[in-house]
């Protein structure tokens, strides 16, 4: 993996970590059950993407 590719993966990991944390916090704060459920799905999606990027290293 080149240096540029490694920087891209590190950047993507950071973005996915932020999205995962934001969606987790948001789903816990929401009162609407259906909206909270949807945000939890997004949290799962971002967690999966984070793990895929992590496995590239």
N, CA, C and O atoms as a MOPAC input file, in Angstrom:
PM7 MOZYME 1SCF
protein

 N      0.85100 1    -1.16800 1     0.00000 1
 C      0.00000 1     0.00000 1     0.00000 1
 C      0.90000 1     1.23400 1     0.00000 1
 O      1.84500 1     1.34300 1     0.78000 1
 N      0.57400 1     2.15100 1    -0.89400 1
 C      1.38400 1     3.36200 1    -0.98300 1
 C      1.05100 1     4.30200 1     0.17900 1
 O      0.06000 1     4.12300 1     0.88700 1
 N      1.88700 1     5.27700 1     0.34400 1
 C      1.68500 1     6.26500 1     1.39900 1
 C      0.36900 1     7.02500 1     1.18600 1
 O     -0.36600 1     7.29100 1     2.13700 1
 N      0.09000 1     7.36600 1    -0.06200 1
 C     -1.13700 1     8.09000 1    -0.37800 1
 C     -2.37000 1     7.24000 1    -0.07700 1
 O     -3.36400 1     7.74400 1     0.44700 1
 N     -2.30400 1     5.96000 1    -0.40500 1
 C     -3.42000 1     5.05900 1    -0.11400 1
 C     -3.61300 1     4.89800 1     1.38700 1
 O     -4.74700 1     4.85900 1     1.86600 1
 N     -2.53700 1     4.80500 1     2.11900 1
 C     -2.61000 1     4.69000 1     3.56400 1
 C     -3.24600 1     5.92700 1     4.18200 1
 O     -4.05300 1     5.81900 1     5.10500 1
 N     -2.88900 1     7.09500 1     3.67800 1
 C     -3.50300 1     8.33300 1     4.16400 1
 C     -5.00300 1     8.35200 1     3.88000 1
 O     -5.79000 1     8.81600 1     4.70500 1
 N     -5.39600 1     7.84300 1     2.70500 1
 C     -6.81000 1     7.78500 1     2.36300 1
 C     -7.55900 1     6.86800 1     3.33400 1
 O     -8.63400 1     7.22300 1     3.81500 1
 N     -7.00200 1     5.70300 1     3.61900 1
 C     -7.64000 1     4.75700 1     4.52600 1
 C     -7.74000 1     5.34800 1     5.93400 1
 O     -8.77200 1     5.21100 1     6.59100 1
 N     -6.68300 1     5.99800 1     6.39500 1
 C     -6.71700 1     6.62200 1     7.72400 1
 C     -7.78400 1     7.71600 1     7.78400 1
 O     -8.48300 1     7.84800 1     8.78900 1
 N     -7.90700 1     8.49200 1     6.71900 1
 C     -8.91500 1     9.53900 1     6.65600 1
 C    -10.32300 1     8.93700 1     6.65900 1
 O    -11.21200 1     9.42900 1     7.35300 1
 N    -10.51300 1     7.89000 1     5.89300 1
 C    -11.81500 1     7.21700 1     5.83800 1
 C    -12.17100 1     6.61000 1     7.19100 1
 O    -13.33100 1     6.65000 1     7.60300 1
 N    -11.18500 1     6.05000 1     7.88300 1
 C    -11.42600 1     5.50500 1     9.22600 1
 C    -11.89900 1     6.59900 1    10.17600 1
 O    -12.81600 1     6.39000 1    10.97000 1
 N    -11.27300 1     7.75500 1    10.08900 1
 C    -11.67000 1     8.87200 1    10.93900 1
 C    -13.08700 1     9.33100 1    10.65700 1
 O    -13.85500 1     9.59800 1    11.58000 1
 N    -13.43600 1     9.42200 1     9.37000 1
 C    -14.79100 1     9.84300 1     9.00600 1
 C    -15.82900 1     8.83000 1     9.46800 1
 O    -16.87800 1     9.20500 1     9.99100 1
 N    -15.54000 1     7.55700 1     9.27900 1
 C    -16.49300 1     6.52600 1     9.68700 1
 C    -16.63000 1     6.47800 1    11.21300 1
 O    -17.72300 1     6.23100 1    11.72300 1
 N    -15.55800 1     6.70600 1    11.93000 1
 C    -15.63800 1     6.73300 1    13.40000 1
 C    -16.52600 1     7.88700 1    13.86500 1
 O    -17.33000 1     7.73100 1    14.78400 1
 N    -16.37400 1     9.03700 1    13.22700 1
 C    -17.20700 1    10.19400 1    13.57800 1
 C    -18.67300 1     9.90400 1    13.28100 1
 O    -19.53900 1    10.17300 1    14.11400 1
 N    -18.95700 1     9.35600 1    12.09900 1
 C    -20.33900 1     9.05300 1    11.73400 1
 C    -20.95000 1     8.01200 1    12.65900 1
 O    -22.12000 1     8.11400 1    13.02700 1
 N    -20.16200 1     7.01100 1    13.03500 1
 C    -20.63700 1     5.96500 1    13.94700 1
 C    -20.98400 1     6.57100 1    15.30000 1
 O    -22.03700 1     6.26900 1    15.86200 1
 N    -20.11400 1     7.41600 1    15.82400 1
 C    -20.35000 1     8.02800 1    17.13300 1
 C    -21.52800 1     8.99300 1    17.10500 1
 O    -22.33100 1     9.02100 1    18.03700 1
 N    -21.63500 1     9.77900 1    16.04200 1
 C    -22.75200 1    10.72700 1    15.92300 1
 C    -24.08200 1    10.00200 1    15.80900 1
 O    -25.06200 1    10.39600 1    16.44100 1
 N    -24.12400 1     8.94800 1    15.01100 1
 C    -25.38000 1     8.22300 1    14.85500 1
 C    -25.76200 1     7.49900 1    16.14100 1
 O    -26.94700 1     7.38900 1    16.45600 1
 N    -24.79400 1     7.01100 1    16.87600 1
 C    -25.07800 1     6.36700 1    18.16700 1
 C    -25.68600 1     7.36700 1    19.14100 1
 O    -26.70600 1     7.08700 1    19.77000 1
 N    -25.06500 1     8.52000 1    19.26300 1
 C    -25.55900 1     9.54700 1    20.17500 1
 C    -26.94100 1    10.03200 1    19.75700 1
 O    -27.82300 1    10.21600 1    20.59600 1
 N    -27.12400 1    10.23700 1    18.45900 1
 C    -28.39800 1    10.73400 1    17.95500 1
 C    -29.51200 1     9.72700 1    18.17700 1
 O    -30.60700 1    10.10600 1    18.59100 1
 N    -29.25700 1     8.45400 1    17.91200 1
 C    -30.30600 1     7.44300 1    18.09400 1
 C    -30.72400 1     7.33500 1    19.54900 1
 O    -31.88600 1     7.05200 1    19.84100 1
 N    -29.79700 1     7.55700 1    20.45700 1
 C    -30.14000 1     7.51200 1    21.88500 1
 C    -30.91800 1     8.74300 1    22.33100 1
 O    -31.70500 1     8.66600 1    23.27400 1
 N    -30.71000 1     9.87100 1    21.66900 1
 C    -31.36700 1    11.12000 1    22.05300 1
 C    -32.77000 1    11.27900 1    21.46700 1
 O    -33.57500 1    12.05100 1    21.98600 1
 N    -33.06300 1    10.54900 1    20.38700 1
 C    -34.34400 1    10.72500 1    19.70200 1
 C    -35.49700 1    10.09900 1    20.48000 1
 O    -35.35000 1     9.03800 1    21.08700 1
 N    -36.63700 1    10.76600 1    20.45100 1
 C    -37.85000 1    10.25100 1    21.08900 1
 C    -38.68300 1     9.42500 1    20.11200 1
 O    -39.37100 1     8.48900 1    20.52100 1
 N    -38.62600 1     9.76700 1    18.81700 1
 C    -39.38100 1     9.05700 1    17.78900 1
 C    -38.75300 1     7.67600 1    17.57000 1
 O    -37.59200 1     7.56900 1    17.17800 1
 N    -39.52600 1     6.63100 1    17.82600 1
 C    -38.99900 1     5.26100 1    17.78600 1
 C    -38.57700 1     4.85400 1    16.37300 1
 O    -37.52200 1     4.24700 1    16.19300 1
 N    -39.39100 1     5.18500 1    15.37600 1
 C    -39.04700 1     4.78200 1    14.01300 1
 C    -37.81300 1     5.51800 1    13.50600 1
 O    -36.97800 1     4.92300 1    12.82400 1
 N    -37.68700 1     6.78200 1    13.82300 1
 C    -36.51000 1     7.54300 1    13.41300 1
 C    -35.26800 1     7.04100 1    14.14200 1
 O    -34.19400 1     6.93000 1    13.54900 1
 N    -35.41600 1     6.74200 1    15.41100 1
 C    -34.30200 1     6.20000 1    16.18900 1
 C    -33.84400 1     4.85800 1    15.62100 1
 O    -32.64700 1     4.57700 1    15.55700 1
 N    -34.79200 1     4.04800 1    15.21600 1
 C    -34.46600 1     2.75200 1    14.62000 1
 C    -33.69300 1     2.92200 1    13.31400 1
 O    -32.73500 1     2.19400 1    13.05400 1
 N    -34.10900 1     3.87500 1    12.50200 1
 C    -33.41200 1     4.14200 1    11.24800 1
 C    -31.98200 1     4.61300 1    11.50500 1
 O    -31.05300 1     4.17600 1    10.82600 1
 N    -31.80600 1     5.49100 1    12.47000 1
 C    -30.46700 1     5.99400 1    12.79700 1
 C    -29.59200 1     4.85900 1    13.32600 1
 O    -28.38600 1     4.84000 1    13.07600 1
 N    -30.18800 1     3.91300 1    14.05500 1
 C    -29.41300 1     2.75000 1    14.52800 1
 C    -28.95300 1     1.89500 1    13.34800 1
 O    -27.86300 1     1.32500 1    13.37900 1
 N    -29.78600 1     1.80600 1    12.30600 1
 C    -29.36100 1     1.10300 1    11.09200 1
 C    -28.15800 1     1.80300 1    10.45900 1
 O    -27.22100 1     1.15300 1     9.99600 1
 N    -28.19800 1     3.12800 1    10.44700 1
 C    -27.06000 1     3.88500 1     9.91700 1
 C    -25.81500 1     3.65800 1    10.76500 1
 O    -24.70600 1     3.56400 1    10.23800 1
 N    -25.99900 1     3.57100 1    12.06800 1
 C    -24.86900 1     3.29900 1    12.95700 1
 C    -24.23800 1     1.94900 1    12.60200 1
 O    -23.01400 1     1.82700 1    12.54600 1
 N    -25.07100 1     0.94800 1    12.36600 1
 C    -24.57000 1    -0.37300 1    11.98000 1
 C    -23.82700 1    -0.31000 1    10.65100 1
 O    -22.76900 1    -0.91900 1    10.49100 1
 N    -24.38700 1     0.43100 1     9.70200 1
 C    -23.74200 1     0.58800 1     8.40400 1
 C    -22.35500 1     1.21800 1     8.55000 1
 O    -21.38500 1     0.73200 1     7.96800 1
 N    -22.26300 1     2.29200 1     9.32300 1
 C    -20.97300 1     2.97000 1     9.49300 1
 C    -19.98900 1     2.11100 1    10.29300 1
 O    -18.78000 1     2.17600 1    10.07300 1
 N    -20.50400 1     1.32300 1    11.20300 1
 C    -19.62900 1     0.41200 1    11.94300 1
 C    -19.05500 1    -0.64600 1    10.99400 1
 O    -17.87100 1    -0.97600 1    11.07400 1
 N    -19.88600 1    -1.17200 1    10.10200 1
 C    -19.41200 1    -2.15400 1     9.12100 1
 C    -18.37600 1    -1.53800 1     8.18000 1
 O    -17.35700 1    -2.15800 1     7.87800 1
 N    -18.64200 1    -0.32200 1     7.72300 1
 C    -17.67400 1     0.35200 1     6.85000 1
 C    -16.35600 1     0.61300 1     7.57000 1
 O    -15.28400 1     0.45200 1     6.98700 1
 N    -16.43700 1     1.01500 1     8.83800 1
 C    -15.23200 1     1.23400 1     9.63900 1
 C    -14.40700 1    -0.05500 1     9.69500 1
 O    -13.19200 1    -0.03300 1     9.49700 1
 N    -15.07800 1    -1.16900 1     9.96600 1
 C    -14.36800 1    -2.44900 1    10.06700 1
 C    -13.76400 1    -2.87900 1     8.73500 1
 O    -12.68000 1    -3.46200 1     8.71000 1
 N    -14.45200 1    -2.59800 1     7.62300 1
 C    -13.90700 1    -2.92700 1     6.30700 1
 C    -12.64600 1    -2.12000 1     6.02100 1
 O    -11.66000 1    -2.66000 1     5.51900 1
 N    -12.67800 1    -0.82800 1     6.34000 1
 C    -11.48200 1    -0.00800 1     6.13900 1
 C    -10.35200 1    -0.46300 1     7.06100 1
 O     -9.18700 1    -0.47800 1     6.66400 1
 N    -10.70000 1    -0.83000 1     8.27900 1
 C     -9.68800 1    -1.29300 1     9.23500 1
 C     -9.02400 1    -2.57500 1     8.75400 1
 O     -7.82800 1    -2.77300 1     8.96400 1
 N     -9.78500 1    -3.43400 1     8.11700 1
 C     -9.23400 1    -4.69600 1     7.62100 1
 C     -8.28100 1    -4.49200 1     6.43800 1
 O     -7.53400 1    -5.40400 1     6.08200 1
 N     -8.30300 1    -3.30700 1     5.83200 1
 C     -7.35700 1    -3.02100 1     4.75400 1
 C     -5.93900 1    -2.83700 1     5.27000 1
 O     -4.97400 1    -2.98500 1     4.52000 1
 N     -5.81600 1    -2.51500 1     6.55000 1
 C     -4.48600 1    -2.23600 1     7.10500 1
 C     -3.75200 1    -3.49100 1     7.49200 1
 O     -2.62100 1    -3.42100 1     7.97400 1

